Amino acid sequence: MEIKQTKKSDSVLEIVFTFDSNDIKPVWEKTINRLGQDMELPGFRKGKIPQNILEEKLGKDYIFEEAAKALLQDEFSNYILKNNIDIIDKPEVTLNKIIPEQYAEFVAKITIIPELDLPDYKQIAEDVAKSKKQIQVSEKEITDTLDWIRNSRSKLEEVDKKIEVNDVADINFEILYNNQPLDEGKEENYKFVVGKEPVFQELNKELMGLGKGDEKEFEITIPKDWPDETLQNKKAIMKVKVNAVLKKNLPELNDEFAKSLGDFENLEALNKSIKEGIHEEKENKEKEKLRLLLLEQIREKIKNEIPEVLISKELEYVLEELKHKVEDIGLEFSQYLAQIKKTEEQIREELRDEAKKRVLNALILREIIKRENIKVSSEELQKKVNELLINLSYQVDDPNKIDREALEGYAQELCENEKAFDLLLNQ
């Protein structure tokens, strides 16, 4: 037996397997038995035909070829495992030459994960790390967060007054176009902050000075995202009735308010927690920005050919992500395509660059992890798996159906990537 390997490109290997008659002998009998399992001949039970008769019926040339193919399956797998070759697509195997009872030659072309010719990634990382911004949290950011929390805990109370800016208006409305009511142009108890209504902006002005029970008609512009495209940006009439004028009753900002939010001793402790939370969020954003910048600068210097099969597979993932996002906002993907006036093929073409970037990013990290001999301990892996399990438990109906093996593989990848970034950017 002879095996020769030739690298045809960054991502294509050609392996030639040559077997002679001595290599075939050990699998000859097994091949005959396999081929004769379903054969039926008068005078013999199925699967019990003697080998000499099977050889005569099947022909030695045919048996030799089938035995060679069977041997190839075993030797191909052994060779791939022994040489740690990462195959990323189904191999293309051809029978190149055969002389029955003498030898058979097979040629296997396989697509592999390419070894990237990386630039000096440590120097790039050093330069990128210098651009890291010093994280600061302003008093305004803390105050704005406190205001948001207070607003989220506020209660609406009806007041006997005319509408002013920042009041909350509770209205019923109906929209008419050419004196005909619109199917989706009617709503009751529609609440909004006057002066900040984003959809029907005319309401911010037209309701000023109105009180409970007042009614009014005025012209509006139908929003540009209206479901019926033929009506978008058209003029229409809105009929409005004020149900109530409401004021937000904000809780007082004191120690008792802080205690009501959780395990906070006083308002100072709440402020400290908010500051730490904002700082951590900014730190994570800066960290992610540096990581993406590092990958981008490495990517720009890579000249390797990237296997099309990897890009195509990643493109399917990117497209599925988009479809899920569209579904999350209550749209069918076909409706989304109709709204943006594009076909799925056009979307695929637009997403192709993003898919290619993702593939390259993964290959870059894989190569760095390999070169830097980055390892993940069993304790680190288990901790990450547990984190993922907790997150997934809120997203799936039955946590017991989670593919544990796939989850561990994903956790391994996350841990290795994290260590690679920490090593390069000293994070």
C-alpha positions as CSV (number, residue, x, y, z in Angstrom):
1,M,0.0,0.0,0.0
2,E,1.2,3.5,-0.9
3,I,-0.3,6.8,0.2
4,K,0.9,10.1,-1.3
5,Q,-0.4,13.6,-0.2
6,T,-0.1,16.7,-2.3
7,K,-1.3,20.2,-1.3
8,K,-3.1,21.7,-4.3
9,S,-4.0,25.0,-2.6
10,D,-4.5,26.6,0.9
11,S,-7.6,24.6,1.4
12,V,-7.4,21.6,-1.0
13,L,-5.4,18.3,-0.4
14,E,-5.1,15.5,-2.9
15,I,-4.4,12.1,-1.5
16,V,-3.5,9.1,-3.7
17,F,-4.1,5.6,-2.3
18,T,-2.5,2.7,-4.2
19,F,-3.4,-0.9,-3.2
20,D,-1.8,-4.0,-4.6
21,S,-3.2,-7.6,-4.5
22,N,-1.5,-8.3,-1.1
23,D,-3.4,-5.3,0.4
24,I,-6.7,-6.7,-1.0
25,K,-6.3,-10.3,0.2
26,P,-7.4,-9.6,3.9
27,V,-10.7,-8.0,2.8
28,W,-11.4,-10.4,-0.2
29,E,-13.4,-12.9,1.7
30,K,-15.4,-10.3,3.7
31,T,-16.2,-8.5,0.4
32,I,-17.5,-11.7,-1.2
33,N,-19.7,-12.4,1.8
34,R,-21.1,-8.9,1.8
35,L,-21.9,-9.0,-2.0
36,G,-23.5,-12.4,-1.7
37,Q,-25.7,-11.6,1.3
38,D,-28.8,-10.8,-0.8
39,M,-28.0,-13.0,-3.8
40,E,-30.4,-15.8,-4.6
41,L,-29.5,-18.9,-6.6
42,P,-31.5,-22.1,-7.1
43,G,-30.5,-24.8,-4.7
44,F,-29.0,-22.4,-2.1
45,R,-30.4,-20.6,0.8
46,K,-30.1,-16.8,0.7
47,G,-26.8,-15.7,2.2
48,K,-25.4,-19.3,2.2
49,I,-23.9,-19.6,-1.4
50,P,-20.4,-21.0,-1.3
51,Q,-17.5,-18.5,-2.1
52,N,-16.3,-20.3,-5.2
53,I,-19.7,-20.1,-6.8
54,L,-20.0,-16.4,-5.7
55,E,-16.7,-15.7,-7.3
56,E,-17.8,-17.3,-10.5
57,K,-21.2,-15.5,-10.6
58,L,-19.8,-12.1,-9.5
59,G,-16.6,-12.2,-11.4
60,K,-13.1,-11.6,-9.8
61,D,-12.7,-8.3,-11.5
62,Y,-15.8,-6.9,-9.9
63,I,-14.9,-8.4,-6.5
64,F,-11.4,-6.9,-6.7
65,E,-12.8,-3.4,-7.4
66,E,-15.4,-3.7,-4.5
67,A,-12.7,-5.0,-2.1
68,A,-10.5,-2.1,-3.1
69,K,-13.3,0.4,-2.4
70,A,-14.0,-1.2,1.0
71,L,-10.3,-1.1,1.9
72,L,-10.2,2.6,0.8
73,Q,-13.0,3.5,3.3
74,D,-11.0,2.1,6.2
75,E,-7.6,3.5,5.1
76,F,-9.0,6.9,4.3
77,S,-10.5,7.3,7.8
78,N,-7.3,6.0,9.4
79,Y,-5.2,8.4,7.4
80,I,-7.3,11.4,8.3
81,L,-7.4,10.6,12.0
82,K,-3.7,9.8,12.2
83,N,-2.7,13.0,10.4
84,N,-5.2,15.3,12.3
85,I,-6.6,16.6,9.0
86,D,-9.7,18.8,9.4
87,I,-12.1,18.0,6.6
88,I,-14.9,20.6,6.0
89,D,-16.8,19.0,3.1
90,K,-17.5,15.6,1.6
91,P,-14.4,14.3,-0.1
92,E,-14.4,13.9,-3.9
93,V,-13.0,10.3,-4.6
94,T,-12.3,8.8,-8.0
95,L,-11.0,5.4,-9.1
96,N,-8.0,6.6,-11.1
97,K,-6.5,3.3,-12.3
98,I,-7.3,-0.4,-11.8
99,I,-5.8,-3.7,-13.1
100,P,-7.8,-6.5,-11.6
101,E,-5.9,-8.9,-9.3
102,Q,-2.9,-6.5,-9.5
103,Y,-3.5,-3.0,-8.1
104,A,-6.0,-0.2,-7.8
105,E,-5.4,3.6,-7.5
106,F,-7.8,6.1,-5.9
107,V,-7.5,9.8,-5.9
108,A,-9.2,11.7,-3.0
109,K,-9.6,15.5,-3.2
110,I,-10.6,17.0,0.2
111,T,-11.4,20.5,1.3
112,I,-9.6,21.4,4.6
113,I,-9.5,24.3,7.0
114,P,-6.6,26.3,5.7
115,E,-3.6,27.3,7.8
116,L,-3.6,31.1,7.6
117,D,-0.4,33.0,6.9
118,L,-0.9,35.4,9.8
119,P,0.8,38.7,10.1
120,D,2.6,39.8,13.3
121,Y,-0.6,39.6,15.3
122,K,1.2,40.4,18.6
123,Q,2.5,43.7,17.2
124,I,-1.0,44.5,15.8
125,A,-2.5,43.7,19.2
126,E,0.0,45.9,21.0
127,D,-0.8,48.8,18.7
128,V,-4.6,48.2,19.1
129,A,-4.3,48.0,22.9
130,K,-2.8,51.5,23.0
131,S,-6.0,53.0,21.6
132,K,-8.1,51.8,24.6
133,K,-10.0,54.7,26.1
134,Q,-10.0,55.4,29.8
135,I,-13.5,54.6,31.1
136,Q,-15.3,57.3,33.0
137,V,-18.8,57.7,34.4
138,S,-20.3,61.2,34.6
139,E,-22.7,62.4,37.2
140,K,-25.2,63.1,34.5
141,E,-25.2,59.4,33.4
142,I,-25.9,58.4,37.0
143,T,-28.7,61.0,37.3
144,D,-30.2,60.0,33.9
145,T,-30.3,56.4,35.1
146,L,-31.9,57.3,38.3
147,D,-34.5,59.4,36.4
148,W,-35.2,56.4,34.2
149,I,-35.7,54.1,37.2
150,R,-38.0,56.7,38.9
151,N,-40.0,57.0,35.7
152,S,-40.3,53.2,35.4
153,R,-41.7,53.2,39.0
154,S,-44.0,56.1,38.5
155,K,-47.8,56.0,38.8
156,L,-50.2,57.9,36.5
157,E,-52.8,60.0,38.3
158,E,-55.7,61.9,36.6
159,V,-55.6,65.6,37.0
160,D,-58.3,68.3,36.3
161,K,-56.4,70.6,34.0
162,K,-55.8,71.5,30.4
163,I,-53.1,69.6,28.5
164,E,-49.5,71.0,28.6
165,V,-46.1,69.7,27.4
166,N,-45.0,66.6,29.4
167,D,-48.5,65.7,30.5
168,V,-49.7,62.2,29.6
169,A,-52.8,62.2,27.3
170,D,-55.2,59.4,27.2
171,I,-57.2,59.6,24.0
172,N,-59.4,57.7,21.5
173,F,-58.7,58.5,17.9
174,E,-59.9,57.6,14.4
175,I,-58.1,58.3,11.1
176,L,-60.1,59.0,7.9
177,Y,-58.7,59.1,4.4
178,N,-61.0,60.5,1.7
179,N,-63.7,60.6,4.4
180,Q,-63.3,56.8,4.9
181,P,-62.1,55.2,8.2
182,L,-58.8,53.3,7.9
183,D,-58.8,49.7,8.9
184,E,-55.8,50.1,11.2
185,G,-56.5,53.8,12.0
186,K,-58.6,53.5,15.2
187,E,-57.5,53.1,18.8
188,E,-58.9,53.6,22.3
189,N,-57.1,54.7,25.4
190,Y,-53.9,55.6,23.4
191,K,-51.5,57.1,25.9
192,F,-48.4,59.2,25.2
193,V,-46.4,62.0,26.6
194,V,-47.4,65.3,25.0
195,G,-44.4,66.8,23.2
196,K,-42.7,63.4,22.8
197,E,-45.3,61.5,20.6
198,P,-43.1,59.9,17.8
199,V,-45.8,58.4,15.5
200,F,-48.5,61.0,15.1
201,Q,-46.4,64.1,15.7
202,E,-49.3,66.5,15.0
203,L,-50.8,65.3,18.4
204,N,-48.0,67.1,20.2
205,K,-49.3,70.5,19.0
206,E,-53.0,69.9,18.4
207,L,-53.9,68.6,21.9
208,M,-52.4,71.6,23.7
209,G,-55.0,73.3,25.8
210,L,-57.6,70.5,25.5
211,G,-59.2,68.9,28.6
212,K,-61.1,65.8,29.5
213,G,-64.0,65.2,27.2
214,D,-62.9,67.7,24.5
215,E,-63.0,66.5,20.9
216,K,-61.1,67.8,17.9
217,E,-60.4,67.1,14.2
218,F,-57.2,68.0,12.4
219,E,-54.9,67.1,9.5
220,I,-52.1,64.6,10.0
221,T,-49.5,62.9,7.8
222,I,-49.8,59.1,7.7
223,P,-46.5,57.7,8.9
224,K,-43.9,56.4,6.4
225,D,-44.0,52.9,8.0
226,W,-47.8,52.6,7.7
227,P,-48.8,48.9,6.8
228,D,-50.6,50.1,3.6
229,E,-47.7,51.4,1.5
230,T,-50.1,53.3,-0.8
231,L,-51.1,55.5,2.1
232,Q,-47.6,56.3,3.5
233,N,-46.9,60.1,3.8
234,K,-50.4,60.9,2.6
235,K,-52.6,63.6,4.3
236,A,-55.5,62.4,6.4
237,I,-57.9,63.6,9.1
238,M,-57.7,62.5,12.7
239,K,-60.7,62.7,15.0
240,V,-59.6,62.8,18.7
241,K,-61.4,62.6,22.0
242,V,-59.6,63.3,25.3
243,N,-60.4,60.6,27.9
244,A,-58.2,62.0,30.6
245,V,-55.2,64.2,31.4
246,L,-52.7,62.4,33.5
247,K,-49.6,63.3,35.5
248,K,-46.7,61.1,36.4
249,N,-46.3,60.8,40.1
250,L,-42.6,60.1,40.6
251,P,-41.4,58.4,43.8
252,E,-39.3,60.6,46.0
253,L,-35.5,60.1,45.6
254,N,-34.4,59.0,49.0
255,D,-33.0,56.1,51.1
256,E,-36.5,54.4,51.2
257,F,-36.7,54.5,47.4
258,A,-33.3,52.9,47.2
259,K,-34.2,50.1,49.6
260,S,-37.4,49.4,47.6
261,L,-35.3,48.5,44.6
262,G,-33.3,45.7,46.3
263,D,-30.5,45.1,48.6
264,F,-29.4,48.7,49.0
265,E,-28.7,50.2,52.4
266,N,-29.3,53.8,51.2
267,L,-29.4,56.1,48.2
268,E,-25.6,56.3,48.3
269,A,-25.3,52.6,47.9
270,L,-27.8,52.7,44.9
271,N,-25.7,55.4,43.3
272,K,-22.5,53.4,43.7
273,S,-24.2,50.3,42.2
274,I,-25.4,52.3,39.2
275,K,-22.0,53.8,38.7
276,E,-20.4,50.4,38.8
277,G,-23.0,49.0,36.4
278,I,-22.5,51.8,33.9
279,H,-18.7,51.4,34.2
280,E,-18.9,47.7,33.5
281,E,-21.1,48.2,30.5
282,K,-18.8,50.8,29.0
283,E,-15.8,48.6,29.8
284,N,-17.4,45.6,28.0
285,K,-18.2,47.8,25.0
286,E,-14.7,49.1,24.8
287,K,-13.3,45.6,25.1
288,E,-15.5,44.4,22.3
289,K,-14.5,47.4,20.1
290,L,-10.8,46.6,20.6
291,R,-11.4,42.9,19.8
292,L,-13.2,43.7,16.6
293,L,-10.5,46.2,15.6
294,L,-7.8,43.7,16.2
295,L,-9.5,41.1,14.1
296,E,-10.2,43.7,11.4
297,Q,-6.5,44.7,11.2
298,I,-5.4,41.1,11.0
299,R,-8.0,40.3,8.4
300,E,-6.8,43.0,6.1
301,K,-3.4,41.5,5.9
302,I,-4.5,37.9,5.2
303,K,-4.1,36.7,1.6
304,N,-5.2,33.1,2.0
305,E,-8.0,31.6,-0.1
306,I,-11.1,30.9,2.1
307,P,-13.0,27.7,1.2
308,E,-16.4,28.6,-0.4
309,V,-18.1,25.9,1.6
310,L,-17.3,27.6,4.8
311,I,-18.6,30.9,3.6
312,S,-21.8,29.3,2.3
313,K,-22.5,27.5,5.6
314,E,-21.9,30.7,7.6
315,L,-24.1,32.6,5.2
316,E,-27.0,30.3,6.1
317,Y,-26.5,31.0,9.8
318,V,-26.4,34.8,9.2
319,L,-29.6,34.5,7.1
320,E,-31.3,32.5,9.8
321,E,-30.4,35.1,12.4
322,L,-32.0,37.8,10.3
323,K,-35.1,35.7,9.9
324,H,-35.4,35.2,13.6
325,K,-35.0,39.0,14.2
326,V,-37.8,39.6,11.7
327,E,-40.0,37.1,13.4
328,D,-39.3,38.7,16.8
329,I,-40.9,41.9,15.6
330,G,-44.0,40.1,14.4
331,L,-43.3,39.9,10.7
332,E,-43.2,37.0,8.3
333,F,-39.9,37.0,6.3
334,S,-41.9,37.2,3.1
335,Q,-43.6,40.4,4.4
336,Y,-40.3,41.8,5.3
337,L,-38.9,41.2,1.8
338,A,-42.0,42.8,0.4
339,Q,-41.5,45.9,2.6
340,I,-37.9,46.4,1.6
341,K,-38.6,45.4,-2.0
342,K,-35.8,42.8,-2.2
343,T,-35.6,39.1,-2.9
344,E,-34.0,36.5,-0.6
345,E,-31.2,36.1,-3.1
346,Q,-30.4,39.8,-3.0
347,I,-30.4,39.6,0.8
348,R,-28.0,36.6,0.6
349,E,-25.6,38.6,-1.6
350,E,-25.7,41.6,0.8
351,L,-25.0,39.3,3.8
352,R,-22.1,37.5,2.0
353,D,-19.4,39.9,3.2
354,E,-20.6,39.6,6.8
355,A,-20.4,35.8,6.5
356,K,-16.9,35.9,5.1
357,K,-15.8,38.2,7.9
358,R,-17.1,35.8,10.5
359,V,-15.4,32.8,8.8
360,L,-12.1,34.7,8.7
361,N,-12.4,35.8,12.3
362,A,-13.0,32.2,13.4
363,L,-10.0,31.0,11.4
364,I,-7.8,33.7,12.8
365,L,-8.6,32.9,16.4
366,R,-8.2,29.2,15.6
367,E,-4.7,29.7,14.3
368,I,-3.7,32.0,17.2
369,I,-5.0,29.5,19.7
370,K,-3.0,26.7,18.0
371,R,0.2,28.8,17.8
372,E,0.0,30.0,21.4
373,N,-1.0,26.5,22.6
374,I,-4.0,27.9,24.5
375,K,-5.7,25.3,26.7
376,V,-8.9,25.3,28.7
377,S,-9.0,23.5,32.1
378,S,-12.0,21.2,32.9
379,E,-13.0,23.6,35.7
380,E,-13.1,26.6,33.3
381,L,-15.0,24.6,30.7
382,Q,-17.6,23.4,33.3
383,K,-18.1,27.0,34.6
384,K,-18.8,28.2,31.1
385,V,-21.2,25.3,30.3
386,N,-23.1,26.1,33.5
387,E,-23.4,29.8,32.5
388,L,-24.7,28.8,29.1
389,L,-27.2,26.3,30.6
390,I,-28.6,29.0,32.9
391,N,-29.1,31.3,29.9
392,L,-30.6,28.6,27.8
393,S,-33.0,27.4,30.5
394,Y,-34.9,30.7,30.0
395,Q,-35.1,30.2,26.2
396,V,-36.1,26.6,25.7
397,D,-39.2,24.7,26.7
398,D,-37.4,21.6,27.9
399,P,-33.8,22.1,29.2
400,N,-33.3,18.3,29.2
401,K,-33.4,18.4,25.3
402,I,-30.3,20.6,25.1
403,D,-27.5,18.9,23.1
404,R,-24.9,18.7,25.8
405,E,-22.1,17.6,23.5
406,A,-22.7,20.6,21.1
407,L,-23.0,22.9,24.1
408,E,-19.6,21.8,25.5
409,G,-18.1,22.3,22.1
410,Y,-19.4,25.8,21.9
411,A,-18.3,26.5,25.5
412,Q,-14.8,25.3,24.6
413,E,-14.6,27.6,21.7
414,L,-15.8,30.6,23.8
415,C,-13.2,29.9,26.5
416,E,-10.4,29.5,24.0
417,N,-11.3,32.7,22.2
418,E,-11.5,34.6,25.5
419,K,-8.1,33.4,26.5
420,A,-6.7,34.4,23.1
421,F,-8.0,38.0,23.4
422,D,-6.8,38.2,27.0
423,L,-3.4,37.1,26.0
424,L,-3.1,39.6,23.1
425,L,-4.9,42.6,24.6
426,N,-4.0,42.1,28.3
427,Q,-7.7,42.3,29.1
